[in-house]
Amino acid sequence: MIRLVSSLSPLGMALALLVFVLAACQPDPPPNPYDDLPPVIPTEGLAVPPLPEGNFAWLHQQVFSPTCANSGCHDGTFEPDFRTVGSAWNTLVNHPVIANDAAMSFNRRVVPGNVGASFLHERLTVEIPNTSGMMPLEVDEDSDYDERRDEYIAAIAAWIEAGAPDLNGNTAPAEGASLPPQIHGFAAFPPDIASGVYPRAEGPGIQPVLVDPIAIQVFAAITDDQLPMTSLTVEWALGVDAADADAAPAGGAFGPAPFTFDAQTFSGSTETYGLSTEIDLSGYAAGTELTLQIRASDGDAQSRSPLPNSPEYIQLLYRLRIAP
């Protein structure tokens, strides 16, 4: 029989046992507060091409943001709130008025399809007694409103007559308190999200987002006039074009993202990307182009982007191309 004999003396064995006991009794180290910080996400690939004239995002970029959202006015100090495309649409369309004319002629700031009943147009064109005056009260130096006033007012009137659609072409119900959610855009990432967003392919015009034939991660920026983003029902579908995607069954659902980030959207404003999903593209051949449609519902109203009748600009923004 072989006997194992320790090389430690009795004193050495006692000291080793004491060290082991002390180590076992040490409390766990406090959590590192930096462990849960979201990764730094490069989002340079989300650069927005020039907006088409007449689109609501263009009206926000050209008129509402530089002319109306100046300090102390419609910058969140009071409604309408023109800080972002989302807040502007939500606080204009079908929104009850606060001020009014002497005859109390107006009920809503923007009535889809009816310029004459829209108080926004009245405030821009008529000096109404007992109000603060014709809007805008002041024009900042970086606004070209004075030079292009007639053009901008005509564009606002045309937008109202067209049904006051959001940037994606979704129109609000003629009546009703709930507006459809606004889909501001998406960002597609490889599995290693921290490596950065998939960029658009190089070439003239608006090129598709160039993605790998793998399971990609997609983050979406969506707002609603009543519910937080995570309370919305949001799904996605794929098709060869907007009409095909619109007719396709939902391919999956978005859920709360593991982390959120604020970045530029397809409208040019900054919103929170707070929903995410995985879309498996491993079955598609290199060079395949697809339209990604996002669908959002607040339980009362639904919006989709892109729609078959969305501006071509919007439809191009939602294109994916499988990389070789």
Beta strands, then each sheet from edge to edge (+ up, - down):
strand 1: 182-189
strand 2: 209-211
strand 3: 215-223
strand 4: 233-239
strand 5: 252-253
strand 6: 255-264
strand 7: 270-280
strand 8: 289-297
strand 9: 302-305
strand 10: 319-322
sheet 1: 1+ 3- 7+ 6-
sheet 2: 2+ 10+ 8- 4+ 5-
sheet 3: 2+ 10+ 8- 9+
end
